[in-house]
Amino acid sequence: MPEPVTIILNGERRPVAAGSSVAAALLTMGVAARRSVSGEERSAVCGMGICEECRVMVDGRAGVRGCLVTCRDGMEVRTNG
């Protein structure tokens, strides 16, 4: 089994399984990707980029669909969840 990688999630270093998507890592940690305009927690629904519920900021780029991005060591992820 590959060694985990470390992402920086909302300023905190967190180990995640190598090869996992950002959305899968967030779901595994129980972290919402974002909040809706009415304040509801939102996370990945489709897992293939269509629903856009897993949008996060990755390395300073906003609106990234987390289900389409593989975690890599040192990646910075910010949620608004």
HTML snippet that shows the backbone in 3Dmol.js (N, CA, C, O; Angstrom):
<script src="https://3Dmol.org/build/3Dmol-min.js"></script>
<div id="view" style="width:600px;height:400px;position:relative"></div>
<script>
const pdb = `
ATOM      1  N   MET A   1       0.847  -1.182   0.000  1.00  0.00           N
ATOM      2  CA  MET A   1       0.000   0.000   0.000  1.00  0.00           C
ATOM      3  C   MET A   1       0.892   1.245   0.000  1.00  0.00           C
ATOM      4  O   MET A   1       1.839   1.313   0.784  1.00  0.00           O
ATOM      5  N   PRO A   2       0.611   2.238  -0.867  1.00  0.00           N
ATOM      6  CA  PRO A   2       1.444   3.436  -0.937  1.00  0.00           C
ATOM      7  C   PRO A   2       1.358   4.264   0.353  1.00  0.00           C
ATOM      8  O   PRO A   2       0.353   4.245   1.065  1.00  0.00           O
ATOM      9  N   GLU A   3       2.427   4.975   0.619  1.00  0.00           N
ATOM     10  CA  GLU A   3       2.447   5.874   1.771  1.00  0.00           C
ATOM     11  C   GLU A   3       1.429   6.992   1.549  1.00  0.00           C
ATOM     12  O   GLU A   3       1.222   7.426   0.416  1.00  0.00           O
ATOM     13  N   PRO A   4       0.792   7.461   2.626  1.00  0.00           N
ATOM     14  CA  PRO A   4      -0.131   8.587   2.461  1.00  0.00           C
ATOM     15  C   PRO A   4       0.613   9.849   2.050  1.00  0.00           C
ATOM     16  O   PRO A   4       1.820   9.970   2.261  1.00  0.00           O
ATOM     17  N   VAL A   5      -0.121  10.786   1.462  1.00  0.00           N
ATOM     18  CA  VAL A   5       0.423  12.102   1.159  1.00  0.00           C
ATOM     19  C   VAL A   5      -0.178  13.076   2.167  1.00  0.00           C
ATOM     20  O   VAL A   5      -1.171  12.766   2.825  1.00  0.00           O
ATOM     21  N   THR A   6       0.424  14.244   2.281  1.00  0.00           N
ATOM     22  CA  THR A   6      -0.074  15.246   3.218  1.00  0.00           C
ATOM     23  C   THR A   6      -0.590  16.433   2.434  1.00  0.00           C
ATOM     24  O   THR A   6       0.121  17.002   1.606  1.00  0.00           O
ATOM     25  N   ILE A   7      -1.844  16.805   2.705  1.00  0.00           N
ATOM     26  CA  ILE A   7      -2.397  18.028   2.127  1.00  0.00           C
ATOM     27  C   ILE A   7      -2.537  19.045   3.259  1.00  0.00           C
ATOM     28  O   ILE A   7      -2.544  18.686   4.436  1.00  0.00           O
ATOM     29  N   ILE A   8      -2.644  20.289   2.892  1.00  0.00           N
ATOM     30  CA  ILE A   8      -2.878  21.342   3.877  1.00  0.00           C
ATOM     31  C   ILE A   8      -4.334  21.755   3.704  1.00  0.00           C
ATOM     32  O   ILE A   8      -4.690  22.443   2.748  1.00  0.00           O
ATOM     33  N   LEU A   9      -5.161  21.326   4.638  1.00  0.00           N
ATOM     34  CA  LEU A   9      -6.600  21.565   4.572  1.00  0.00           C
ATOM     35  C   LEU A   9      -6.967  22.687   5.528  1.00  0.00           C
ATOM     36  O   LEU A   9      -6.863  22.541   6.746  1.00  0.00           O
ATOM     37  N   ASN A  10      -7.397  23.805   4.962  1.00  0.00           N
ATOM     38  CA  ASN A  10      -7.778  24.970   5.761  1.00  0.00           C
ATOM     39  C   ASN A  10      -6.690  25.332   6.766  1.00  0.00           C
ATOM     40  O   ASN A  10      -6.978  25.667   7.916  1.00  0.00           O
ATOM     41  N   GLY A  11      -5.425  25.261   6.316  1.00  0.00           N
ATOM     42  CA  GLY A  11      -4.294  25.650   7.139  1.00  0.00           C
ATOM     43  C   GLY A  11      -3.729  24.554   8.032  1.00  0.00           C
ATOM     44  O   GLY A  11      -2.735  24.782   8.722  1.00  0.00           O
ATOM     45  N   GLU A  12      -4.334  23.378   8.035  1.00  0.00           N
ATOM     46  CA  GLU A  12      -3.888  22.274   8.889  1.00  0.00           C
ATOM     47  C   GLU A  12      -3.368  21.119   8.046  1.00  0.00           C
ATOM     48  O   GLU A  12      -4.031  20.695   7.100  1.00  0.00           O
ATOM     49  N   ARG A  13      -2.189  20.609   8.380  1.00  0.00           N
ATOM     50  CA  ARG A  13      -1.608  19.474   7.642  1.00  0.00           C
ATOM     51  C   ARG A  13      -2.402  18.217   7.977  1.00  0.00           C
ATOM     52  O   ARG A  13      -2.600  17.887   9.146  1.00  0.00           O
ATOM     53  N   ARG A  14      -2.858  17.514   6.925  1.00  0.00           N
ATOM     54  CA  ARG A  14      -3.664  16.302   7.117  1.00  0.00           C
ATOM     55  C   ARG A  14      -3.175  15.204   6.187  1.00  0.00           C
ATOM     56  O   ARG A  14      -3.008  15.444   4.992  1.00  0.00           O
ATOM     57  N   PRO A  15      -2.938  13.989   6.716  1.00  0.00           N
ATOM     58  CA  PRO A  15      -2.554  12.874   5.852  1.00  0.00           C
ATOM     59  C   PRO A  15      -3.784  12.324   5.132  1.00  0.00           C
ATOM     60  O   PRO A  15      -4.863  12.225   5.716  1.00  0.00           O
ATOM     61  N   VAL A  16      -3.609  11.971   3.864  1.00  0.00           N
ATOM     62  CA  VAL A  16      -4.690  11.368   3.081  1.00  0.00           C
ATOM     63  C   VAL A  16      -4.119  10.205   2.278  1.00  0.00           C
ATOM     64  O   VAL A  16      -2.916  10.145   2.025  1.00  0.00           O
ATOM     65  N   ALA A  17      -4.971   9.303   1.889  1.00  0.00           N
ATOM     66  CA  ALA A  17      -4.537   8.145   1.105  1.00  0.00           C
ATOM     67  C   ALA A  17      -4.008   8.608  -0.253  1.00  0.00           C
ATOM     68  O   ALA A  17      -4.647   9.393  -0.952  1.00  0.00           O
ATOM     69  N   ALA A  18      -2.843   8.111  -0.603  1.00  0.00           N
ATOM     70  CA  ALA A  18      -2.267   8.426  -1.911  1.00  0.00           C
ATOM     71  C   ALA A  18      -3.225   7.970  -3.000  1.00  0.00           C
ATOM     72  O   ALA A  18      -3.793   6.881  -2.917  1.00  0.00           O
ATOM     73  N   GLY A  19      -3.403   8.794  -4.011  1.00  0.00           N
ATOM     74  CA  GLY A  19      -4.259   8.446  -5.138  1.00  0.00           C
ATOM     75  C   GLY A  19      -5.715   8.822  -4.961  1.00  0.00           C
ATOM     76  O   GLY A  19      -6.510   8.653  -5.885  1.00  0.00           O
ATOM     77  N   SER A  20      -6.085   9.332  -3.783  1.00  0.00           N
ATOM     78  CA  SER A  20      -7.492   9.700  -3.585  1.00  0.00           C
ATOM     79  C   SER A  20      -7.765  11.089  -4.146  1.00  0.00           C
ATOM     80  O   SER A  20      -6.876  11.937  -4.223  1.00  0.00           O
ATOM     81  N   SER A  21      -9.004  11.294  -4.531  1.00  0.00           N
ATOM     82  CA  SER A  21      -9.393  12.620  -4.997  1.00  0.00           C
ATOM     83  C   SER A  21      -9.563  13.532  -3.788  1.00  0.00           C
ATOM     84  O   SER A  21      -9.699  13.060  -2.659  1.00  0.00           O
ATOM     85  N   VAL A  22      -9.555  14.830  -4.027  1.00  0.00           N
ATOM     86  CA  VAL A  22      -9.782  15.788  -2.952  1.00  0.00           C
ATOM     87  C   VAL A  22     -11.167  15.547  -2.354  1.00  0.00           C
ATOM     88  O   VAL A  22     -11.312  15.564  -1.131  1.00  0.00           O
ATOM     89  N   ALA A  23     -12.176  15.326  -3.174  1.00  0.00           N
ATOM     90  CA  ALA A  23     -13.531  15.093  -2.676  1.00  0.00           C
ATOM     91  C   ALA A  23     -13.598  13.855  -1.793  1.00  0.00           C
ATOM     92  O   ALA A  23     -14.244  13.878  -0.745  1.00  0.00           O
ATOM     93  N   ALA A  24     -12.939  12.771  -2.204  1.00  0.00           N
ATOM     94  CA  ALA A  24     -12.929  11.543  -1.400  1.00  0.00           C
ATOM     95  C   ALA A  24     -12.218  11.771  -0.076  1.00  0.00           C
ATOM     96  O   ALA A  24     -12.663  11.277   0.960  1.00  0.00           O
ATOM     97  N   ALA A  25     -11.122  12.512  -0.100  1.00  0.00           N
ATOM     98  CA  ALA A  25     -10.390  12.804   1.131  1.00  0.00           C
ATOM     99  C   ALA A  25     -11.266  13.599   2.097  1.00  0.00           C
ATOM    100  O   ALA A  25     -11.304  13.303   3.291  1.00  0.00           O
ATOM    101  N   LEU A  26     -11.968  14.606   1.580  1.00  0.00           N
ATOM    102  CA  LEU A  26     -12.852  15.404   2.430  1.00  0.00           C
ATOM    103  C   LEU A  26     -13.973  14.548   3.014  1.00  0.00           C
ATOM    104  O   LEU A  26     -14.284  14.650   4.200  1.00  0.00           O
ATOM    105  N   LEU A  27     -14.575  13.706   2.180  1.00  0.00           N
ATOM    106  CA  LEU A  27     -15.645  12.831   2.675  1.00  0.00           C
ATOM    107  C   LEU A  27     -15.129  11.890   3.755  1.00  0.00           C
ATOM    108  O   LEU A  27     -15.810  11.658   4.754  1.00  0.00           O
ATOM    109  N   THR A  28     -13.931  11.346   3.562  1.00  0.00           N
ATOM    110  CA  THR A  28     -13.333  10.443   4.539  1.00  0.00           C
ATOM    111  C   THR A  28     -13.111  11.156   5.876  1.00  0.00           C
ATOM    112  O   THR A  28     -13.278  10.559   6.939  1.00  0.00           O
ATOM    113  N   MET A  29     -12.737  12.428   5.812  1.00  0.00           N
ATOM    114  CA  MET A  29     -12.486  13.210   7.025  1.00  0.00           C
ATOM    115  C   MET A  29     -13.755  13.808   7.625  1.00  0.00           C
ATOM    116  O   MET A  29     -13.717  14.373   8.718  1.00  0.00           O
ATOM    117  N   GLY A  30     -14.880  13.687   6.914  1.00  0.00           N
ATOM    118  CA  GLY A  30     -16.123  14.270   7.411  1.00  0.00           C
ATOM    119  C   GLY A  30     -16.180  15.782   7.290  1.00  0.00           C
ATOM    120  O   GLY A  30     -16.841  16.454   8.081  1.00  0.00           O
ATOM    121  N   VAL A  31     -15.473  16.320   6.281  1.00  0.00           N
ATOM    122  CA  VAL A  31     -15.403  17.765   6.067  1.00  0.00           C
ATOM    123  C   VAL A  31     -16.249  18.137   4.860  1.00  0.00           C
ATOM    124  O   VAL A  31     -16.093  17.560   3.784  1.00  0.00           O
ATOM    125  N   ALA A  32     -17.149  19.104   5.038  1.00  0.00           N
ATOM    126  CA  ALA A  32     -17.961  19.585   3.926  1.00  0.00           C
ATOM    127  C   ALA A  32     -17.095  20.419   2.991  1.00  0.00           C
ATOM    128  O   ALA A  32     -16.230  21.172   3.438  1.00  0.00           O
ATOM    129  N   ALA A  33     -17.332  20.280   1.700  1.00  0.00           N
ATOM    130  CA  ALA A  33     -16.576  21.054   0.714  1.00  0.00           C
ATOM    131  C   ALA A  33     -16.973  22.524   0.750  1.00  0.00           C
ATOM    132  O   ALA A  33     -16.128  23.407   0.600  1.00  0.00           O
ATOM    133  N   ARG A  34     -18.244  22.777   0.948  1.00  0.00           N
ATOM    134  CA  ARG A  34     -18.715  24.165   0.912  1.00  0.00           C
ATOM    135  C   ARG A  34     -20.064  24.271   1.598  1.00  0.00           C
ATOM    136  O   ARG A  34     -20.632  23.266   2.024  1.00  0.00           O
ATOM    137  N   ARG A  35     -20.566  25.463   1.702  1.00  0.00           N
ATOM    138  CA  ARG A  35     -21.918  25.710   2.203  1.00  0.00           C
ATOM    139  C   ARG A  35     -22.727  26.369   1.091  1.00  0.00           C
ATOM    140  O   ARG A  35     -22.210  27.174   0.316  1.00  0.00           O
ATOM    141  N   SER A  36     -23.989  26.014   1.033  1.00  0.00           N
ATOM    142  CA  SER A  36     -24.878  26.624   0.047  1.00  0.00           C
ATOM    143  C   SER A  36     -25.185  28.054   0.481  1.00  0.00           C
ATOM    144  O   SER A  36     -24.799  28.464   1.576  1.00  0.00           O
ATOM    145  N   VAL A  37     -25.871  28.811  -0.362  1.00  0.00           N
ATOM    146  CA  VAL A  37     -26.219  30.187  -0.014  1.00  0.00           C
ATOM    147  C   VAL A  37     -27.134  30.242   1.205  1.00  0.00           C
ATOM    148  O   VAL A  37     -27.191  31.261   1.892  1.00  0.00           O
ATOM    149  N   SER A  38     -27.852  29.147   1.476  1.00  0.00           N
ATOM    150  CA  SER A  38     -28.726  29.117   2.658  1.00  0.00           C
ATOM    151  C   SER A  38     -28.029  28.504   3.874  1.00  0.00           C
ATOM    152  O   SER A  38     -28.652  28.340   4.923  1.00  0.00           O
ATOM    153  N   GLY A  39     -26.727  28.160   3.740  1.00  0.00           N
ATOM    154  CA  GLY A  39     -25.959  27.682   4.866  1.00  0.00           C
ATOM    155  C   GLY A  39     -25.859  26.173   5.039  1.00  0.00           C
ATOM    156  O   GLY A  39     -25.253  25.705   6.003  1.00  0.00           O
ATOM    157  N   GLU A  40     -26.447  25.398   4.118  1.00  0.00           N
ATOM    158  CA  GLU A  40     -26.376  23.941   4.216  1.00  0.00           C
ATOM    159  C   GLU A  40     -25.011  23.439   3.780  1.00  0.00           C
ATOM    160  O   GLU A  40     -24.430  23.941   2.818  1.00  0.00           O
ATOM    161  N   GLU A  41     -24.498  22.431   4.507  1.00  0.00           N
ATOM    162  CA  GLU A  41     -23.233  21.817   4.116  1.00  0.00           C
ATOM    163  C   GLU A  41     -23.430  21.032   2.826  1.00  0.00           C
ATOM    164  O   GLU A  41     -24.432  20.336   2.661  1.00  0.00           O
ATOM    165  N   ARG A  42     -22.466  21.148   1.910  1.00  0.00           N
ATOM    166  CA  ARG A  42     -22.532  20.470   0.629  1.00  0.00           C
ATOM    167  C   ARG A  42     -21.238  19.698   0.406  1.00  0.00           C
ATOM    168  O   ARG A  42     -20.160  20.156   0.787  1.00  0.00           O
ATOM    169  N   SER A  43     -21.349  18.531  -0.209  1.00  0.00           N
ATOM    170  CA  SER A  43     -20.197  17.699  -0.549  1.00  0.00           C
ATOM    171  C   SER A  43     -20.477  16.997  -1.866  1.00  0.00           C
ATOM    172  O   SER A  43     -21.544  17.155  -2.459  1.00  0.00           O
ATOM    173  N   ALA A  44     -19.508  16.225  -2.308  1.00  0.00           N
ATOM    174  CA  ALA A  44     -19.639  15.523  -3.590  1.00  0.00           C
ATOM    175  C   ALA A  44     -20.890  14.664  -3.624  1.00  0.00           C
ATOM    176  O   ALA A  44     -21.212  13.974  -2.657  1.00  0.00           O
ATOM    177  N   VAL A  45     -21.584  14.715  -4.737  1.00  0.00           N
ATOM    178  CA  VAL A  45     -22.772  13.884  -4.948  1.00  0.00           C
ATOM    179  C   VAL A  45     -22.508  12.885  -6.070  1.00  0.00           C
ATOM    180  O   VAL A  45     -22.712  11.683  -5.901  1.00  0.00           O
ATOM    181  N   CYS A  46     -22.053  13.389  -7.212  1.00  0.00           N
ATOM    182  CA  CYS A  46     -21.907  12.516  -8.382  1.00  0.00           C
ATOM    183  C   CYS A  46     -20.532  11.863  -8.478  1.00  0.00           C
ATOM    184  O   CYS A  46     -20.414  10.754  -9.001  1.00  0.00           O
ATOM    185  N   GLY A  47     -19.501  12.526  -7.987  1.00  0.00           N
ATOM    186  CA  GLY A  47     -18.153  11.985  -8.043  1.00  0.00           C
ATOM    187  C   GLY A  47     -17.501  12.029  -9.414  1.00  0.00           C
ATOM    188  O   GLY A  47     -16.445  11.431  -9.620  1.00  0.00           O
ATOM    189  N   MET A  48     -18.132  12.744 -10.370  1.00  0.00           N
ATOM    190  CA  MET A  48     -17.542  12.809 -11.711  1.00  0.00           C
ATOM    191  C   MET A  48     -17.603  14.201 -12.325  1.00  0.00           C
ATOM    192  O   MET A  48     -17.470  14.342 -13.540  1.00  0.00           O
ATOM    193  N   GLY A  49     -17.802  15.231 -11.507  1.00  0.00           N
ATOM    194  CA  GLY A  49     -17.682  16.603 -11.971  1.00  0.00           C
ATOM    195  C   GLY A  49     -18.921  17.262 -12.514  1.00  0.00           C
ATOM    196  O   GLY A  49     -18.860  18.410 -12.955  1.00  0.00           O
ATOM    197  N   ILE A  50     -20.050  16.574 -12.497  1.00  0.00           N
ATOM    198  CA  ILE A  50     -21.261  17.161 -13.065  1.00  0.00           C
ATOM    199  C   ILE A  50     -22.030  18.001 -12.054  1.00  0.00           C
ATOM    200  O   ILE A  50     -22.510  19.080 -12.400  1.00  0.00           O
ATOM    201  N   CYS A  51     -22.160  17.536 -10.813  1.00  0.00           N
ATOM    202  CA  CYS A  51     -22.995  18.232  -9.830  1.00  0.00           C
ATOM    203  C   CYS A  51     -22.343  19.505  -9.280  1.00  0.00           C
ATOM    204  O   CYS A  51     -23.047  20.414  -8.842  1.00  0.00           O
ATOM    205  N   GLU A  52     -21.034  19.580  -9.297  1.00  0.00           N
ATOM    206  CA  GLU A  52     -20.253  20.719  -8.822  1.00  0.00           C
ATOM    207  C   GLU A  52     -20.450  21.028  -7.339  1.00  0.00           C
ATOM    208  O   GLU A  52     -20.169  22.145  -6.904  1.00  0.00           O
ATOM    209  N   GLU A  53     -20.923  20.066  -6.563  1.00  0.00           N
ATOM    210  CA  GLU A  53     -21.114  20.274  -5.126  1.00  0.00           C
ATOM    211  C   GLU A  53     -19.818  20.167  -4.343  1.00  0.00           C
ATOM    212  O   GLU A  53     -19.791  20.495  -3.157  1.00  0.00           O
ATOM    213  N   CYS A  54     -18.752  19.722  -4.971  1.00  0.00           N
ATOM    214  CA  CYS A  54     -17.475  19.515  -4.282  1.00  0.00           C
ATOM    215  C   CYS A  54     -16.476  20.630  -4.571  1.00  0.00           C
ATOM    216  O   CYS A  54     -15.271  20.439  -4.409  1.00  0.00           O
ATOM    217  N   ARG A  55     -16.966  21.792  -4.996  1.00  0.00           N
ATOM    218  CA  ARG A  55     -16.065  22.895  -5.352  1.00  0.00           C
ATOM    219  C   ARG A  55     -15.281  23.393  -4.137  1.00  0.00           C
ATOM    220  O   ARG A  55     -15.852  23.682  -3.085  1.00  0.00           O
ATOM    221  N   VAL A  56     -13.974  23.484  -4.305  1.00  0.00           N
ATOM    222  CA  VAL A  56     -13.069  23.958  -3.264  1.00  0.00           C
ATOM    223  C   VAL A  56     -12.012  24.852  -3.906  1.00  0.00           C
ATOM    224  O   VAL A  56     -11.972  24.998  -5.128  1.00  0.00           O
ATOM    225  N   MET A  57     -11.163  25.444  -3.082  1.00  0.00           N
ATOM    226  CA  MET A  57     -10.019  26.188  -3.585  1.00  0.00           C
ATOM    227  C   MET A  57      -8.807  25.274  -3.472  1.00  0.00           C
ATOM    228  O   MET A  57      -8.544  24.718  -2.405  1.00  0.00           O
ATOM    229  N   VAL A  58      -8.071  25.118  -4.561  1.00  0.00           N
ATOM    230  CA  VAL A  58      -6.865  24.282  -4.576  1.00  0.00           C
ATOM    231  C   VAL A  58      -5.695  25.132  -5.030  1.00  0.00           C
ATOM    232  O   VAL A  58      -5.690  25.676  -6.134  1.00  0.00           O
ATOM    233  N   ASP A  59      -4.715  25.236  -4.166  1.00  0.00           N
ATOM    234  CA  ASP A  59      -3.508  26.022  -4.473  1.00  0.00           C
ATOM    235  C   ASP A  59      -3.846  27.411  -5.008  1.00  0.00           C
ATOM    236  O   ASP A  59      -3.226  27.894  -5.956  1.00  0.00           O
ATOM    237  N   GLY A  60      -4.846  28.049  -4.379  1.00  0.00           N
ATOM    238  CA  GLY A  60      -5.217  29.414  -4.734  1.00  0.00           C
ATOM    239  C   GLY A  60      -6.213  29.545  -5.866  1.00  0.00           C
ATOM    240  O   GLY A  60      -6.651  30.656  -6.163  1.00  0.00           O
ATOM    241  N   ARG A  61      -6.588  28.440  -6.514  1.00  0.00           N
ATOM    242  CA  ARG A  61      -7.572  28.471  -7.615  1.00  0.00           C
ATOM    243  C   ARG A  61      -8.947  28.142  -7.061  1.00  0.00           C
ATOM    244  O   ARG A  61      -9.156  27.044  -6.544  1.00  0.00           O
ATOM    245  N   ALA A  62      -9.881  29.066  -7.160  1.00  0.00           N
ATOM    246  CA  ALA A  62     -11.237  28.872  -6.643  1.00  0.00           C
ATOM    247  C   ALA A  62     -12.097  28.076  -7.620  1.00  0.00           C
ATOM    248  O   ALA A  62     -11.820  28.046  -8.819  1.00  0.00           O
ATOM    249  N   GLY A  63     -13.129  27.440  -7.106  1.00  0.00           N
ATOM    250  CA  GLY A  63     -14.107  26.753  -7.942  1.00  0.00           C
ATOM    251  C   GLY A  63     -13.639  25.440  -8.524  1.00  0.00           C
ATOM    252  O   GLY A  63     -14.219  24.961  -9.499  1.00  0.00           O
ATOM    253  N   VAL A  64     -12.601  24.839  -7.954  1.00  0.00           N
ATOM    254  CA  VAL A  64     -12.077  23.572  -8.460  1.00  0.00           C
ATOM    255  C   VAL A  64     -12.982  22.438  -8.004  1.00  0.00           C
ATOM    256  O   VAL A  64     -13.326  22.347  -6.826  1.00  0.00           O
ATOM    257  N   ARG A  65     -13.366  21.577  -8.935  1.00  0.00           N
ATOM    258  CA  ARG A  65     -14.188  20.414  -8.583  1.00  0.00           C
ATOM    259  C   ARG A  65     -13.270  19.349  -7.978  1.00  0.00           C
ATOM    260  O   ARG A  65     -12.465  18.729  -8.673  1.00  0.00           O
ATOM    261  N   GLY A  66     -13.414  19.158  -6.678  1.00  0.00           N
ATOM    262  CA  GLY A  66     -12.532  18.276  -5.921  1.00  0.00           C
ATOM    263  C   GLY A  66     -12.559  16.826  -6.357  1.00  0.00           C
ATOM    264  O   GLY A  66     -11.593  16.096  -6.138  1.00  0.00           O
ATOM    265  N   CYS A  67     -13.646  16.399  -6.970  1.00  0.00           N
ATOM    266  CA  CYS A  67     -13.719  15.000  -7.406  1.00  0.00           C
ATOM    267  C   CYS A  67     -12.841  14.736  -8.624  1.00  0.00           C
ATOM    268  O   CYS A  67     -12.580  13.580  -8.959  1.00  0.00           O
ATOM    269  N   LEU A  68     -12.381  15.798  -9.289  1.00  0.00           N
ATOM    270  CA  LEU A  68     -11.564  15.637 -10.495  1.00  0.00           C
ATOM    271  C   LEU A  68     -10.074  15.872 -10.250  1.00  0.00           C
ATOM    272  O   LEU A  68      -9.277  15.826 -11.187  1.00  0.00           O
ATOM    273  N   VAL A  69      -9.695  16.124  -8.990  1.00  0.00           N
ATOM    274  CA  VAL A  69      -8.301  16.448  -8.660  1.00  0.00           C
ATOM    275  C   VAL A  69      -7.751  15.406  -7.696  1.00  0.00           C
ATOM    276  O   VAL A  69      -8.349  15.141  -6.653  1.00  0.00           O
ATOM    277  N   THR A  70      -6.618  14.820  -8.042  1.00  0.00           N
ATOM    278  CA  THR A  70      -5.955  13.848  -7.174  1.00  0.00           C
ATOM    279  C   THR A  70      -5.088  14.580  -6.164  1.00  0.00           C
ATOM    280  O   THR A  70      -4.350  15.501  -6.514  1.00  0.00           O
ATOM    281  N   CYS A  71      -5.185  14.163  -4.906  1.00  0.00           N
ATOM    282  CA  CYS A  71      -4.371  14.762  -3.849  1.00  0.00           C
ATOM    283  C   CYS A  71      -2.895  14.529  -4.134  1.00  0.00           C
ATOM    284  O   CYS A  71      -2.495  13.451  -4.575  1.00  0.00           O
ATOM    285  N   ARG A  72      -2.097  15.553  -3.877  1.00  0.00           N
ATOM    286  CA  ARG A  72      -0.656  15.401  -3.992  1.00  0.00           C
ATOM    287  C   ARG A  72      -0.015  16.052  -2.777  1.00  0.00           C
ATOM    288  O   ARG A  72      -0.595  16.948  -2.164  1.00  0.00           O
ATOM    289  N   ASP A  73       1.162  15.607  -2.441  1.00  0.00           N
ATOM    290  CA  ASP A  73       1.856  16.073  -1.258  1.00  0.00           C
ATOM    291  C   ASP A  73       2.038  17.589  -1.296  1.00  0.00           C
ATOM    292  O   ASP A  73       2.540  18.131  -2.281  1.00  0.00           O
ATOM    293  N   GLY A  74       1.634  18.270  -0.230  1.00  0.00           N
ATOM    294  CA  GLY A  74       1.804  19.702  -0.114  1.00  0.00           C
ATOM    295  C   GLY A  74       0.691  20.537  -0.718  1.00  0.00           C
ATOM    296  O   GLY A  74       0.726  21.764  -0.620  1.00  0.00           O
ATOM    297  N   MET A  75      -0.296  19.906  -1.341  1.00  0.00           N
ATOM    298  CA  MET A  75      -1.410  20.624  -1.953  1.00  0.00           C
ATOM    299  C   MET A  75      -2.186  21.399  -0.879  1.00  0.00           C
ATOM    300  O   MET A  75      -2.473  20.872   0.196  1.00  0.00           O
ATOM    301  N   GLU A  76      -2.518  22.654  -1.187  1.00  0.00           N
ATOM    302  CA  GLU A  76      -3.320  23.451  -0.273  1.00  0.00           C
ATOM    303  C   GLU A  76      -4.772  23.429  -0.722  1.00  0.00           C
ATOM    304  O   GLU A  76      -5.090  23.772  -1.860  1.00  0.00           O
ATOM    305  N   VAL A  77      -5.645  23.019   0.189  1.00  0.00           N
ATOM    306  CA  VAL A  77      -7.082  22.943  -0.092  1.00  0.00           C
ATOM    307  C   VAL A  77      -7.808  23.801   0.921  1.00  0.00           C
ATOM    308  O   VAL A  77      -7.564  23.706   2.124  1.00  0.00           O
ATOM    309  N   ARG A  78      -8.699  24.636   0.428  1.00  0.00           N
ATOM    310  CA  ARG A  78      -9.538  25.457   1.308  1.00  0.00           C
ATOM    311  C   ARG A  78     -10.993  25.201   0.965  1.00  0.00           C
ATOM    312  O   ARG A  78     -11.391  25.191  -0.200  1.00  0.00           O
ATOM    313  N   THR A  79     -11.771  24.996   2.015  1.00  0.00           N
ATOM    314  CA  THR A  79     -13.210  24.822   1.843  1.00  0.00           C
ATOM    315  C   THR A  79     -13.906  26.064   2.369  1.00  0.00           C
ATOM    316  O   THR A  79     -13.297  26.894   3.044  1.00  0.00           O
ATOM    317  N   ASN A  80     -15.158  26.180   2.059  1.00  0.00           N
ATOM    318  CA  ASN A  80     -15.945  27.211   2.736  1.00  0.00           C
ATOM    319  C   ASN A  80     -17.070  26.525   3.495  1.00  0.00           C
ATOM    320  O   ASN A  80     -18.118  27.111   3.766  1.00  0.00           O
ATOM    321  N   GLY A  81     -16.815  25.246   3.833  1.00  0.00           N
ATOM    322  CA  GLY A  81     -17.775  24.436   4.587  1.00  0.00           C
ATOM    323  C   GLY A  81     -17.531  24.571   6.037  1.00  0.00           C
ATOM    324  O   GLY A  81     -18.239  23.964   6.841  1.00  0.00           O
TER     325      GLY A  81
END
`;
const viewer = $3Dmol.createViewer("view");
viewer.addModel(pdb, "pdb");
viewer.setStyle({}, {cartoon: {color: "spectrum"}});
viewer.zoomTo();
viewer.render();
</script>
